[in-house]
Amino acid sequence: MTATIAPTRTSTVPAAAVVRSVDLAGSAGRLEAVVNEGADDAPFAALVCHPHPEGGGNLHNKVVYHAMKALNDPAWGIAVPVLRFNFRGTGLSEGAHDGCLESDDVLAAMDWLENEYKRPLVVAGFSFGAAMALKACCVYVPNRPPVRALVALGLPTQAEGHHYSYKFLADCTIPKLFLSGDQDQYAPAAQLAQVAGSARPPSELLLIPGGDHFFQSQLEPMQRALSGWLLSSSLKEQWR
């Protein structure tokens, strides 16, 4: 379903200021990562995956950073620990870009989060990172860490003559948010609505008015929609 953007939320939980560098054990070698610590009583840990490295994407991408802040900054009412990492062949991460096997890198990041925090996960990704996050979480993998919510920011449906349909979403029971600008050049609203509509419920589509693929000048509305959905979704009882 398509819904309106949720209002800003605030919280009195203590600020989470600690940021540390960590190394993840990926199938292609060591993966560079950073984690922003969250509130001690946070019910979840979160992961945010970056866009296509061949387009300059890395863990410091501004959409990834602002999504992390919406999940980690107490001002947004959530304050969970958030991990960001570089896909194989990006930054200091070992290996070489593949374009498909990066979903294994997502799984490695999820395993690290579960081992570190012993909490269920919220998994988000932007663009290519969204596609890899959905694949990692929705295609069957034995003993995968528990995921309570999935967020696909700017999920591409078309790029450079290719079209993407994500048929595996039809069997994915995890609550899902598809969040994009209504002017996204890589995900026309009608195409993204088809993808979201083909996904097994619960699934929700939120479109940022005037937003393009990179949420140019719309990063705060993106944060507001992301945090608002998490706080008002089926997870809401666990935030209290």
LINBELWO-V825160 format. One record per run of one state. SS is the DSSP state (H for helix, E for strand, - for the rest). FROM is the first residue (numbers start at 1). TO is the last residue. If there is no record, write none. Layout:
ss:SS from:FROM to:TO
ss:SS from:FROM to:TO
This chain:
ss:- from:1 to:1
ss:E from:2 to:3
ss:- from:4 to:18
ss:E from:19 to:26
ss:- from:27 to:28
ss:E from:29 to:36
ss:- from:37 to:43
ss:E from:44 to:49
ss:- from:50 to:52
ss:H from:53 to:55
ss:- from:56 to:61
ss:H from:62 to:72
ss:- from:73 to:73
ss:H from:74 to:76
ss:- from:77 to:80
ss:E from:81 to:85
ss:- from:86 to:101
ss:H from:102 to:117
ss:- from:118 to:119
ss:E from:120 to:126
ss:- from:127 to:127
ss:H from:128 to:138
ss:- from:139 to:146
ss:E from:147 to:153
ss:- from:154 to:157
ss:E from:158 to:159
ss:- from:160 to:161
ss:E from:162 to:163
ss:- from:164 to:166
ss:H from:167 to:171
ss:- from:172 to:175
ss:E from:176 to:181
ss:- from:182 to:188
ss:H from:189 to:198
ss:- from:199 to:202
ss:E from:203 to:208
ss:- from:209 to:218
ss:H from:219 to:232
ss:- from:233 to:235
ss:H from:236 to:239
ss:- from:240 to:240
